[in-house]
Amino acid sequence: MADIVETAVKAGNFNTLIKAAKAAKLIETLKSPDSLTVFAPTDEAFARLPEGTLDSLLQDIPKLKKIVMYHIAFGDVRAEDLEQIEEAETLEGSILAIESTNGVIKVNDASVLKTDILADNGVIHVIDAVLMPAMVAGK
């Protein structure tokens, strides 16, 4: 197997997330031996952000780092765990709301499209939206 970064690159639909993680200097974190769970927005999810959002984030590294870290939770949280828990603590320090109803798992307002893409140091779950921590979203 490969680490989370190699696994995401191989999947082919997380190019924007990897670009953001590189810009935010989080690649080493994602390659660390610590078990992590990444809620990974697809390239299409990033493309749905308002025009100019991604470019402006790539210029604002502290904000970008908070957003990327908000997609990473501590531990190896698999699909069956997501069905049992109601929240997950992120590396950014906030809590993600996890909801499972009739086999559909939501993380905050994003739907989980695919679960349990396994890596040596954790797991990736594919989501259909970019998650924004409250302090970044301005809530």
N, C-alpha and C positions, 0 to 999 in steps of 0.2 A: 504494500500500500504506500501511499504518499501522504505528506502533511496537508493541512487545510489549504495552503496556498497552491501547491501543486495540483491538488484535487480540483480546486476551483478553476484553475487555468485549463486543466484537461477537459472540464465540463464544457467550456467554450462560451457560456452565456453569462459570465460574470466579469467580463473585461473591464467594465466601468468600476465595479467594486474593487477589483485588484488595482486599477489605476488610482482610485481614491485612497486605498490602503497604502500604496507606495508613496503618494504625495503626503499623506499624514504620518509617514514613517512608522507604520504599524505592521509591516511585513514580518519583522523579527518576532513580534508578539504572536502573530498567526502561525509562525513556524516553531514556537516554543513547545517544549514537551508537556506543558500543562494542558489538561483536558479543557477544550473550549467547545462551545456550540455557537455556530454562526447562522444567523437568520439572514440569508443572502438574497438581496434584491437582484432580479435579473437585469440585463442591459435594457430590456423594454421598460422595466419599472423606473430606471433612471431617466429614460427618454421621456417619460410622462411628467417629470418635474416641470414646473413652469420654465419657459424659455429663459436661458441665461443663468438659472439657479446653479447648475453644475459648474459652469465656468467661474461664477463668483465664489463658490465654495473652494474650488481649486486654488483660488487666490487668498483664501482666508483659512490657513492651515489649522489654527486652533479650533475653529468652528467645525471644519471638516473632520478633524480628529475626534471631536465629541460625537459627531454623527456616525462615523465608522464604528467607534467603540460602543455606541448604543445598539449596534447589530450583533454584538458579541456577548454571550453569556458565559458564566463560569460553569465548568463541569461538562460532562458528556450527557446531554439531555436528548434522549431518543424519542421517537414518535409516541411510544406507549407512556413515556413520562409526561409528554405534552398533554396527553389526554387526562392525566391525573392532577397536574399542578395548575395553579391559577396565576402564577407570576414567576418571573425569572429576573435575577439581578444581573445587570450589565456591567461590563468593564468601565463604562462611562459613569456608573454610580447610580443610575436611575433603575426603576423597576419596569419591566415589560409586562403588560397584561396578557395572559394566555387564556384562551377560551376554546373549548372543544364541544361542538354541538353536532350530533348526528354525523360523526366522522369528518366534519369540517373543522379544521384548526385555524384559529385567528390569533395573530400576534398584534396587539393594539388594533389598528384598522386594516392590517394586511392579512390576506389569506395565504395559508401555506399551500403551495402548489405541489411540492414533492418533499418527502421527509427522508431522513436517514441516508444521506450520501456520506458514507463513512470515510474517515481519514485516520492516519496513525495517531493524531493528537486531538481527535474529537469528531464532530459531526456537522454537516451542513444541511440546513433546511431551506428550500427555495421559497421565497415570498414574492408577492406580486406588487409590492409598493416599497418605497423608501421610507423608513421610520425616522421620525424627527423627535429628538428629546424636547421636552417642554421649554427649556431655556433657550433652545435654538428656534423653535417654532413660534416663540413669542407669546406663549400661552401663560 
